[in-house]
Amino acid sequence: MRQVILAAVKQSGGALQYADEKLKADKKFILAAVKQNGYALEYADEKLKADKKIVLLVVKQNGRTLEYADEKLKANKEVVLAAVKENGYALEYADEKLKADKKIVLVVVKQNGKALEYADEKLKADKEVVLAAVKKDGWALQHADKKLKVDKEVVLAAIKQSSYALNDADEKLKADKKFILAAVKQDVSTLQYADEKLKADKKFILAAVKQDVSALEYADEKLKANKEVVLAAVKQNGYALEYADEKLKADKKIVLVVVKQNGRALKYADEKLKANKEVVLAAVKQDVSALDYVDDSLKNDPDILAIVNKGK
């Protein structure tokens, strides 16, 4: 019977619940069971859930099994440290006093930043702890105290790990031009979470585009249709045409600027311009592989083929 239960436990820790009470209280049997599946601890005899050696064995294997340990062991530093070193989320099941223990929480967030969620509120307001958390995982910012969500150092550290972190920052920072430019310099996709007014601010978007042309992707639709803004972007990198308004993708002057900078950016031009000989000639002169995007009507044009063959 012991071997049958052990075989079942190997597949699912919950299988132990169907064992005889004597087996659930048999230390040797439980040790064998939890070695195969730590979650079997849930159905062990209460005395064994309070056995430090057994619980240490289990949490070192799977930190989250701390959930099933005796309450006294959830307040035991050695046990909790062993658990959180394996899995930071194990902090959820620790005694409240240990959730407020800075040394333990620092171990936790360095292992799993998002586990900051289970720390004591005072530690969520501790800059050292929060910085350690967001440096590990930018998403941890969502669990930080409000005061730290407006702290530029903390938020930039979070953004460095995940651009989404700006979404959890204070609204004041989302509207702070200098701060957002610094964030965009670090990760341009951060701009998508900035204040809508900034995305519609021409001077700001021009500055952002000069830092990274991809900023055009997150600009207000009106600015994507603004020639000055779009030209500023495509002059740096023709691929920025992808994010321009459809009308400007059909603007011959702009597309000529684009393909002279990057022939393959012809890909994003209006279909009519892909069939325009002047535009296509400019594109293939810059990069013969731009032929991939040329309209079929011009792919066998002798003038275009001459440039292509010369460039090969």
C-alpha positions as a LaTeX table, in Angstrom:
\begin{tabular}{lrrr}
\hline
Residue & $x$ (\AA) & $y$ (\AA) & $z$ (\AA) \\
\hline
Met1 & 0.00 & 0.00 & 0.00 \\
Arg2 & 2.86 & 2.38 & 0.86 \\
Gln3 & 4.39 & 1.97 & $-2.59$ \\
Val4 & 1.04 & 2.52 & $-4.30$ \\
Ile5 & 0.49 & 5.78 & $-2.41$ \\
Leu6 & 4.07 & 6.93 & $-3.07$ \\
Ala7 & 3.64 & 6.25 & $-6.77$ \\
Ala8 & 0.41 & 8.27 & $-6.75$ \\
Val9 & 2.02 & 11.12 & $-4.78$ \\
Lys10 & 4.77 & 11.32 & $-7.39$ \\
Gln11 & 2.09 & 12.23 & $-9.91$ \\
Ser12 & 0.07 & 14.47 & $-7.57$ \\
Gly13 & 0.84 & 15.61 & $-4.04$ \\
Gly14 & $-2.90$ & 15.60 & $-3.35$ \\
Ala15 & $-2.95$ & 11.82 & $-3.57$ \\
Leu16 & $-1.69$ & 11.72 & 0.03 \\
Gln17 & $-5.11$ & 12.83 & 1.25 \\
Tyr18 & $-6.43$ & 9.35 & 0.50 \\
Ala19 & $-3.79$ & 7.58 & 2.58 \\
Asp20 & $-4.49$ & 6.06 & 5.96 \\
Glu21 & $-4.05$ & 8.42 & 8.94 \\
Lys22 & $-1.24$ & 6.27 & 10.24 \\
Leu23 & 0.67 & 6.75 & 7.01 \\
Lys24 & 0.10 & 10.52 & 7.18 \\
Ala25 & 1.75 & 10.46 & 10.60 \\
Asp26 & 4.59 & 8.13 & 9.61 \\
Lys27 & 7.72 & 10.31 & 9.43 \\
Lys28 & 9.68 & 8.02 & 7.14 \\
Phe29 & 6.75 & 7.70 & 4.77 \\
Ile30 & 6.10 & 11.48 & 4.72 \\
Leu31 & 9.77 & 12.17 & 4.08 \\
Ala32 & 9.64 & 9.83 & 1.12 \\
Ala33 & 6.42 & 11.46 & $-0.09$ \\
Val34 & 7.59 & 15.09 & 0.13 \\
Lys35 & 10.86 & 14.23 & $-1.56$ \\
Gln36 & 8.79 & 13.15 & $-4.53$ \\
Asn37 & 6.28 & 16.00 & $-4.31$ \\
Gly38 & 6.56 & 18.84 & $-1.79$ \\
Tyr39 & 2.86 & 19.60 & $-2.04$ \\
Ala40 & 2.16 & 16.33 & $-0.23$ \\
Leu41 & 2.94 & 18.25 & 2.97 \\
Glu42 & $-0.59$ & 19.67 & 2.83 \\
Tyr43 & $-2.04$ & 16.30 & 3.87 \\
Ala44 & 0.62 & 15.22 & 6.36 \\
Asp45 & $-0.18$ & 14.91 & 10.05 \\
Glu46 & $-0.13$ & 18.26 & 11.89 \\
Lys47 & 2.83 & 17.16 & 13.99 \\
Leu48 & 4.88 & 16.58 & 10.88 \\
Lys49 & 3.91 & 19.97 & 9.48 \\
Ala50 & 5.58 & 21.31 & 12.61 \\
Asp51 & 8.70 & 19.20 & 12.11 \\
Lys52 & 11.44 & 21.68 & 11.13 \\
Lys53 & 13.62 & 19.13 & 9.32 \\
Ile54 & 10.74 & 17.98 & 7.14 \\
Val55 & 9.55 & 21.49 & 6.38 \\
Leu56 & 13.08 & 22.68 & 5.53 \\
Leu57 & 13.44 & 19.79 & 3.14 \\
Val58 & 10.15 & 20.68 & 1.50 \\
Val59 & 10.59 & 24.46 & 1.17 \\
Lys60 & 14.10 & 24.09 & $-0.23$ \\
Gln61 & 12.52 & 22.01 & $-2.96$ \\
Asn62 & 9.50 & 24.29 & $-3.44$ \\
Gly63 & 9.30 & 27.55 & $-1.50$ \\
Arg64 & 5.58 & 27.99 & $-1.91$ \\
Thr65 & 4.90 & 24.83 & 0.12 \\
Leu66 & 5.54 & 27.05 & 3.14 \\
Glu67 & 1.78 & 27.54 & 2.92 \\
Tyr68 & 1.25 & 24.12 & 4.54 \\
Ala69 & 3.80 & 24.44 & 7.33 \\
Asp70 & 2.82 & 24.91 & 10.98 \\
Glu71 & 2.30 & 28.56 & 11.96 \\
Lys72 & 5.35 & 28.51 & 14.24 \\
Leu73 & 7.56 & 27.52 & 11.35 \\
Lys74 & 6.09 & 30.29 & 9.22 \\
Ala75 & 7.57 & 32.58 & 11.86 \\
Asn76 & 10.93 & 30.81 & 11.85 \\
Lys77 & 13.60 & 32.85 & 10.03 \\
Glu78 & 15.62 & 29.87 & 8.90 \\
Val79 & 12.60 & 28.17 & 7.38 \\
Val80 & 11.25 & 31.32 & 5.76 \\
Leu81 & 14.64 & 32.30 & 4.34 \\
Ala82 & 15.01 & 28.84 & 2.84 \\
Ala83 & 11.57 & 29.18 & 1.28 \\
Val84 & 11.97 & 32.69 & $-0.16$ \\
Lys85 & 15.42 & 31.91 & $-1.53$ \\
Glu86 & 13.80 & 29.20 & $-3.59$ \\
Asn87 & 10.74 & 31.25 & $-4.49$ \\
Gly88 & 10.16 & 34.87 & $-3.47$ \\
Tyr89 & 6.41 & 34.41 & $-3.61$ \\
Ala90 & 6.72 & 32.20 & $-0.52$ \\
Leu91 & 6.71 & 35.45 & 1.46 \\
Glu92 & 2.93 & 35.42 & 1.09 \\
Tyr93 & 2.75 & 32.62 & 3.66 \\
Ala94 & 5.32 & 33.95 & 6.12 \\
Asp95 & 4.40 & 35.36 & 9.53 \\
Glu96 & 3.54 & 39.08 & 9.48 \\
Lys97 & 6.62 & 39.91 & 11.56 \\
Leu98 & 8.88 & 38.40 & 8.94 \\
Lys99 & 7.05 & 40.25 & 6.17 \\
Ala100 & 8.24 & 43.36 & 8.00 \\
Asp101 & 11.82 & 42.09 & 8.37 \\
Lys102 & 13.89 & 44.20 & 5.97 \\
Lys103 & 16.72 & 41.67 & 5.62 \\
Ile104 & 14.31 & 38.92 & 4.66 \\
Val105 & 12.33 & 41.12 & 2.28 \\
Leu106 & 15.54 & 42.25 & 0.56 \\
Val107 & 16.37 & 38.60 & $-0.04$ \\
Val108 & 12.86 & 38.13 & $-1.38$ \\
Val109 & 12.78 & 41.01 & $-3.87$ \\
Lys110 & 16.25 & 40.25 & $-5.15$ \\
Gln111 & 14.93 & 36.80 & $-6.01$ \\
Asn112 & 11.53 & 37.96 & $-7.28$ \\
Gly113 & 10.78 & 41.67 & $-7.56$ \\
Lys114 & 7.02 & 41.22 & $-7.83$ \\
Ala115 & 6.99 & 39.43 & $-4.48$ \\
Leu116 & 7.16 & 42.96 & $-3.02$ \\
Glu117 & 3.39 & 42.57 & $-3.08$ \\
Tyr118 & 3.55 & 40.50 & 0.12 \\
Ala119 & 5.93 & 42.72 & 2.07 \\
Asp120 & 4.79 & 44.87 & 4.99 \\
Glu121 & 3.42 & 48.27 & 3.93 \\
Lys122 & 6.33 & 50.08 & 5.62 \\
Leu123 & 8.80 & 48.20 & 3.44 \\
Lys124 & 6.81 & 49.03 & 0.33 \\
Ala125 & 7.67 & 52.63 & 1.24 \\
Asp126 & 11.35 & 51.83 & 1.86 \\
Lys127 & 13.37 & 53.15 & $-1.10$ \\
Glu128 & 16.19 & 50.61 & $-0.72$ \\
Val129 & 13.74 & 47.71 & $-0.78$ \\
Val130 & 11.69 & 49.08 & $-3.67$ \\
Leu131 & 14.77 & 49.89 & $-5.74$ \\
Ala132 & 16.00 & 46.33 & $-5.27$ \\
Ala133 & 12.58 & 45.06 & $-6.34$ \\
Val134 & 12.20 & 47.17 & $-9.49$ \\
Lys135 & 15.77 & 46.50 & $-10.55$ \\
Lys136 & 14.85 & 42.85 & $-10.56$ \\
Asp137 & 11.43 & 43.33 & $-12.17$ \\
Gly138 & 10.00 & 46.66 & $-13.31$ \\
Trp139 & 6.46 & 45.39 & $-12.76$ \\
Ala140 & 7.17 & 45.49 & $-9.01$ \\
Leu141 & 6.50 & 49.24 & $-9.11$ \\
Gln142 & 2.77 & 48.54 & $-8.95$ \\
His143 & 3.23 & 47.34 & $-5.36$ \\
Ala144 & 5.34 & 50.28 & $-4.20$ \\
Asp145 & 4.08 & 53.04 & $-1.92$ \\
Lys146 & 2.59 & 56.08 & $-3.70$ \\
Lys147 & 5.50 & 58.26 & $-2.60$ \\
Leu148 & 7.97 & 56.08 & $-4.45$ \\
Lys149 & 5.83 & 56.02 & $-7.60$ \\
Val150 & 6.73 & 59.67 & $-8.00$ \\
Asp151 & 10.43 & 59.10 & $-7.23$ \\
Lys152 & 12.33 & 59.60 & $-10.51$ \\
Glu153 & 15.22 & 57.31 & $-9.58$ \\
Val154 & 12.89 & 54.48 & $-8.65$ \\
Val155 & 10.65 & 54.84 & $-11.70$ \\
Leu156 & 13.57 & 55.07 & $-14.14$ \\
Ala157 & 15.07 & 51.94 & $-12.60$ \\
Ala158 & 11.73 & 50.20 & $-13.08$ \\
Ile159 & 11.39 & 51.38 & $-16.68$ \\
Lys160 & 14.86 & 50.04 & $-17.42$ \\
Gln161 & 13.47 & 46.58 & $-16.66$ \\
Ser162 & 10.02 & 47.09 & $-18.20$ \\
Ser163 & 8.63 & 50.02 & $-20.17$ \\
Tyr164 & 5.20 & 49.11 & $-18.78$ \\
Ala165 & 6.39 & 50.30 & $-15.36$ \\
Leu166 & 5.55 & 53.88 & $-16.37$ \\
Asn167 & 1.91 & 52.84 & $-16.37$ \\
Asp168 & 2.17 & 52.39 & $-12.60$ \\
Ala169 & 4.03 & 55.64 & $-12.00$ \\
Asp170 & 2.42 & 58.75 & $-10.55$ \\
Glu171 & 0.45 & 60.86 & $-13.05$ \\
Lys172 & 2.78 & 63.81 & $-12.43$ \\
Leu173 & 5.72 & 61.86 & $-13.79$ \\
Lys174 & 3.75 & 60.73 & $-16.82$ \\
Ala175 & 3.29 & 64.40 & $-17.69$ \\
Asp176 & 6.84 & 65.53 & $-16.83$ \\
Lys177 & 8.53 & 66.39 & $-20.15$ \\
Lys178 & 12.13 & 66.09 & $-18.99$ \\
Phe179 & 11.47 & 62.86 & $-17.16$ \\
Ile180 & 9.62 & 61.26 & $-20.09$ \\
Leu181 & 12.40 & 62.25 & $-22.48$ \\
Ala182 & 14.87 & 60.55 & $-20.15$ \\
Ala183 & 12.60 & 57.51 & $-20.05$ \\
Val184 & 12.22 & 57.46 & $-23.83$ \\
Lys185 & 15.99 & 57.63 & $-24.20$ \\
Gln186 & 16.15 & 54.50 & $-22.06$ \\
Asp187 & 13.23 & 52.71 & $-23.78$ \\
Val188 & 11.19 & 54.42 & $-26.48$ \\
Ser189 & 8.17 & 52.16 & $-25.91$ \\
Thr190 & 7.76 & 53.92 & $-22.55$ \\
Leu191 & 6.13 & 56.76 & $-24.47$ \\
Gln192 & 2.93 & 54.79 & $-24.95$ \\
Tyr193 & 2.21 & 55.20 & $-21.21$ \\
Ala194 & 2.95 & 58.92 & $-21.07$ \\
Asp195 & 0.27 & 61.55 & $-20.57$ \\
Glu196 & $-1.89$ & 62.03 & $-23.68$ \\
Lys197 & $-1.17$ & 65.75 & $-23.71$ \\
Leu198 & 2.54 & 65.05 & $-24.13$ \\
Lys199 & 1.85 & 62.72 & $-27.04$ \\
Ala200 & 0.06 & 65.63 & $-28.71$ \\
Asp201 & 2.76 & 68.20 & $-27.86$ \\
Lys202 & 4.60 & 68.97 & $-31.10$ \\
Lys203 & 7.79 & 70.29 & $-29.51$ \\
Phe204 & 7.96 & 67.33 & $-27.18$ \\
Ile205 & 7.40 & 64.74 & $-29.94$ \\
Leu206 & 10.01 & 66.45 & $-32.14$ \\
Ala207 & 12.48 & 66.14 & $-29.26$ \\
Ala208 & 11.48 & 62.52 & $-28.69$ \\
Val209 & 11.79 & 61.68 & $-32.38$ \\
Lys210 & 15.29 & 63.15 & $-32.46$ \\
Gln211 & 16.21 & 60.73 & $-29.67$ \\
Asp212 & 14.50 & 57.76 & $-31.28$ \\
Val213 & 12.47 & 57.85 & $-34.49$ \\
Ser214 & 10.23 & 55.07 & $-33.19$ \\
Ala215 & 8.69 & 57.68 & $-30.89$ \\
Leu216 & 6.51 & 58.58 & $-33.87$ \\
Glu217 & 4.61 & 55.34 & $-33.32$ \\
Tyr218 & 3.24 & 56.64 & $-30.01$ \\
Ala219 & 2.54 & 60.23 & $-31.08$ \\
Asp220 & $-0.96$ & 61.63 & $-31.35$ \\
Glu221 & $-2.62$ & 60.89 & $-34.70$ \\
Lys222 & $-2.55$ & 64.57 & $-35.63$ \\
Leu223 & 1.22 & 64.65 & $-35.27$ \\
Lys224 & 1.57 & 61.51 & $-37.37$ \\
Ala225 & $-0.04$ & 63.63 & $-40.09$ \\
Asn226 & 2.23 & 66.62 & $-39.42$ \\
Lys227 & 4.84 & 67.01 & $-42.19$ \\
Glu228 & 7.45 & 68.66 & $-39.98$ \\
Val229 & 7.27 & 65.88 & $-37.41$ \\
Val230 & 7.25 & 63.07 & $-39.95$ \\
Leu231 & 10.11 & 64.58 & $-41.95$ \\
Ala232 & 12.16 & 64.92 & $-38.77$ \\
Ala233 & 11.66 & 61.22 & $-38.19$ \\
Val234 & 12.18 & 59.85 & $-41.71$ \\
Lys235 & 15.29 & 61.95 & $-42.31$ \\
Gln236 & 16.88 & 59.98 & $-39.48$ \\
Asn237 & 15.47 & 56.62 & $-40.47$ \\
Gly238 & 13.22 & 55.94 & $-43.42$ \\
Tyr239 & 11.52 & 53.08 & $-41.60$ \\
Ala240 & 9.72 & 55.70 & $-39.48$ \\
Leu241 & 7.38 & 56.09 & $-42.46$ \\
Glu242 & 5.58 & 53.02 & $-41.14$ \\
Tyr243 & 4.01 & 55.16 & $-38.40$ \\
Ala244 & 3.09 & 58.17 & $-40.54$ \\
Asp245 & $-0.46$ & 59.06 & $-41.55$ \\
Glu246 & $-1.66$ & 57.40 & $-44.75$ \\
Lys247 & $-1.80$ & 60.75 & $-46.54$ \\
Leu248 & 1.90 & 61.32 & $-45.92$ \\
Lys249 & 2.73 & 57.80 & $-47.08$ \\
Ala250 & 1.24 & 58.96 & $-50.37$ \\
Asp251 & 3.14 & 62.27 & $-50.38$ \\
Lys252 & 5.75 & 61.97 & $-53.13$ \\
Lys253 & 8.13 & 64.56 & $-51.69$ \\
Ile254 & 8.19 & 62.84 & $-48.32$ \\
Val255 & 8.55 & 59.36 & $-49.77$ \\
Leu256 & 11.46 & 60.52 & $-51.93$ \\
Val257 & 13.18 & 61.78 & $-48.79$ \\
Val258 & 12.46 & 58.41 & $-47.20$ \\
Val259 & 13.76 & 56.13 & $-49.96$ \\
Lys260 & 16.88 & 58.22 & $-50.49$ \\
Gln261 & 17.66 & 57.57 & $-46.84$ \\
Asn262 & 16.51 & 53.95 & $-46.82$ \\
Gly263 & 15.48 & 52.26 & $-50.03$ \\
Arg264 & 13.73 & 49.35 & $-48.34$ \\
Ala265 & 11.43 & 51.78 & $-46.53$ \\
Leu266 & 9.57 & 51.82 & $-49.85$ \\
Lys267 & 7.70 & 48.98 & $-48.18$ \\
Tyr268 & 5.63 & 51.53 & $-46.23$ \\
Ala269 & 4.87 & 53.89 & $-49.11$ \\
Asp270 & 1.44 & 54.16 & $-50.71$ \\
Glu271 & 0.85 & 51.58 & $-53.45$ \\
Lys272 & 0.68 & 54.28 & $-56.11$ \\
Leu273 & 4.19 & 55.46 & $-55.26$ \\
Lys274 & 5.50 & 51.90 & $-55.47$ \\
Ala275 & 4.48 & 52.20 & $-59.10$ \\
Asn276 & 6.07 & 55.63 & $-59.55$ \\
Lys277 & 9.27 & 55.33 & $-61.56$ \\
Glu278 & 11.02 & 58.34 & $-60.03$ \\
Val279 & 10.39 & 57.04 & $-56.51$ \\
Val280 & 11.35 & 53.48 & $-57.37$ \\
Leu281 & 14.57 & 54.57 & $-59.12$ \\
Ala282 & 15.56 & 56.52 & $-56.00$ \\
Ala283 & 14.78 & 53.53 & $-53.82$ \\
Val284 & 16.76 & 50.93 & $-55.78$ \\
Lys285 & 19.69 & 53.33 & $-56.17$ \\
Gln286 & 19.88 & 53.45 & $-52.38$ \\
Asp287 & 19.32 & 49.71 & $-51.93$ \\
Val288 & 18.77 & 47.29 & $-54.79$ \\
Ser289 & 16.79 & 44.99 & $-52.50$ \\
Ala290 & 14.06 & 47.65 & $-52.49$ \\
Leu291 & 12.96 & 45.86 & $-55.67$ \\
Asp292 & 11.11 & 43.50 & $-53.33$ \\
Tyr293 & 8.50 & 46.22 & $-52.78$ \\
Val294 & 8.24 & 47.64 & $-56.29$ \\
Asp295 & 4.94 & 47.35 & $-58.15$ \\
Asp296 & 4.91 & 44.52 & $-60.68$ \\
Ser297 & 4.45 & 47.05 & $-63.48$ \\
Leu298 & 7.99 & 48.35 & $-62.91$ \\
Lys299 & 9.90 & 45.22 & $-61.93$ \\
Asn300 & 10.96 & 44.61 & $-65.53$ \\
Asp301 & 11.61 & 48.24 & $-66.41$ \\
Pro302 & 15.03 & 48.36 & $-68.18$ \\
Asp303 & 16.21 & 51.48 & $-66.33$ \\
Ile304 & 15.35 & 49.97 & $-62.97$ \\
Leu305 & 16.84 & 46.59 & $-63.84$ \\
Ala306 & 20.03 & 48.27 & $-64.99$ \\
Ile307 & 20.49 & 49.83 & $-61.56$ \\
Val308 & 19.60 & 46.58 & $-59.83$ \\
Asn309 & 22.02 & 44.51 & $-61.94$ \\
Lys310 & 24.77 & 47.10 & $-61.45$ \\
Gly311 & 24.26 & 46.99 & $-57.70$ \\
Lys312 & 24.45 & 43.21 & $-57.43$ \\
\hline
\end{tabular}
